[in-house]
Amino acid sequence: MTNRQQHALANIDAVVEKAEAYYDSDDADNFYFNIWGGEDIHIGLYDLTDDIAEASRLTVQEMARIASPIAESTKVLDIGAGYGGAARQLAKAYGCHVTCLNLSRTQNATNNRLTKQHGLDELIDVVHGNFEHIPATDASFDLVWSQDAILHSARRKDVIHEVFRVLKPGGRFVFTDPMQSDNCPEGVLQNVYDRIHLKNLGSFGFYRAAARQAGFNERHISNRTDQLLAHYSRVREELQSQYARMVQVSSKSYVDNMSTGLMHWISAAKKGHLAWGIMCFEKK
Ligand SMILES: C[S@@+](CC[C@H](N)C(=O)[O-])C[C@H]1O[C@@H](n2cnc3c(N)ncnc32)[C@H](O)[C@@H]1O
């Protein structure tokens, strides 16, 4: 390997380490657990509600409908599973087995605790690991699930290939990701990337091409970018109304940076530079 290749690889691994350190930090843990949606840290669907936790659960319901059928026998893998909210919702609704793969040991500890509290530990496994190298044998899952996690990777194409590898033939991959719009001009999103230490974002076009290249058939694409704007606006509103309490549980500088960072996401979404939606692909 040349020096340049070694340097590029080290940079890519630094992105994974950054994501791990970020989600493991007390500041992020306290913020996400208290404000974002409780046990869910993903964009919600606000057509029927303004409540962040309820909207977050509606996204899980909608993804499950899109990825159907899900039954007791369905083996599910959630990559970048956070606190495991979706896993518990799926295990409760369908009796299916869910493996939660996640980089953050802090979140995994909370996931294990909540899963036990709900009496779901027979149905849910929590595994520490990196979804760029999924620790599972080929063709071992019926459904791979992911919500707002793949954005953290500098190897998104590799993630799609890994998902393809671990799915059984006929298996489905359903996921959401905060993205940039396909026609986003160059150089306008730096302050958006900075909030969570990203180098860039995927797009609908990027994921559709990557999935096709990996060998997937397209089953469903819904562009719900309006919900990204609704979600970040609600989270920022909540952060402001609970500011006094939040600066007790996370540091003031973290809370202030988060509030500014969210403002950047809101204004980029208003300008049409961001995108979000539900995508579902099937392994031929
Ligand atoms: C915004 S959170 C979403 C969590 C969860 N999917 C949810 O909807 O509540 C992003 C998650 O991706 C995880 N993550 C980021 N990079 C990862 C990687 N390379 N491998 C595994 N998990 C990763 C983080 O630890 C975090 O839990």
The ligand as a Tripos MOL2 file, in Angstrom:
@<TRIPOS>MOLECULE
LIG
   27    29     1     0     0
SMALL
NO_CHARGES

@<TRIPOS>ATOM
      1 C1        -28.6640    9.3650   14.8160 C.3       1 LIG1
      2 S1        -28.2530    7.9070   15.6040 S.3       1 LIG1
      3 C2        -29.6130    6.8410   15.1470 C.3       1 LIG1
      4 C3        -29.8110    5.6950   16.1230 C.3       1 LIG1
      5 C4        -30.9750    4.7590   15.8280 C.3       1 LIG1
      6 N1        -30.9170    4.2200   14.5020 N.3       1 LIG1
      7 C5        -32.2890    5.4400   16.0350 C.2       1 LIG1
      8 O1        -32.9910    5.6270   15.0490 O.co2     1 LIG1
      9 O2        -32.6380    5.7600   17.1700 O.co2     1 LIG1
     10 C6        -26.9020    7.2410   14.6730 C.3       1 LIG1
     11 C7        -26.3800    5.9310   15.2130 C.3       1 LIG1
     12 O3        -25.4140    5.3800   14.3250 O.3       1 LIG1
     13 C8        -24.4140    4.7280   15.1140 C.3       1 LIG1
     14 N2        -23.2160    4.5790   14.2620 N.ar      1 LIG1
     15 C9        -22.5170    5.5680   13.6570 C.ar      1 LIG1
     16 N3        -21.5020    5.0460   12.9360 N.ar      1 LIG1
     17 C10       -21.5720    3.6830   13.0820 C.ar      1 LIG1
     18 C11       -20.8060    2.5910   12.5770 C.ar      1 LIG1
     19 N4        -19.7500    2.7950   11.7580 N.pl3     1 LIG1
     20 N5        -21.1640    1.3330   12.9270 N.ar      1 LIG1
     21 C12       -22.2130    1.1130   13.7650 C.ar      1 LIG1
     22 N6        -22.9830    2.1160   14.2820 N.ar      1 LIG1
     23 C13       -22.6640    3.3920   13.9300 C.ar      1 LIG1
     24 C14       -24.2500    5.6420   16.2960 C.3       1 LIG1
     25 O4        -23.6280    4.9840   17.3770 O.3       1 LIG1
     26 C15       -25.7120    6.0220   16.5700 C.3       1 LIG1
     27 O5        -26.3160    5.0720   17.4000 O.3       1 LIG1
@<TRIPOS>BOND
     1     1     2 1
     2     2     3 1
     3     2    10 1
     4     3     4 1
     5     4     5 1
     6     5     6 1
     7     5     7 1
     8     7     8 2
     9     7     9 1
    10    10    11 1
    11    11    12 1
    12    11    26 1
    13    12    13 1
    14    13    14 1
    15    13    24 1
    16    14    15 ar
    17    14    23 ar
    18    15    16 ar
    19    16    17 ar
    20    17    18 ar
    21    17    23 ar
    22    18    19 1
    23    18    20 ar
    24    20    21 ar
    25    21    22 ar
    26    22    23 ar
    27    24    25 1
    28    24    26 1
    29    26    27 1
@<TRIPOS>SUBSTRUCTURE
     1 LIG1         1 GROUP 0 **** ****
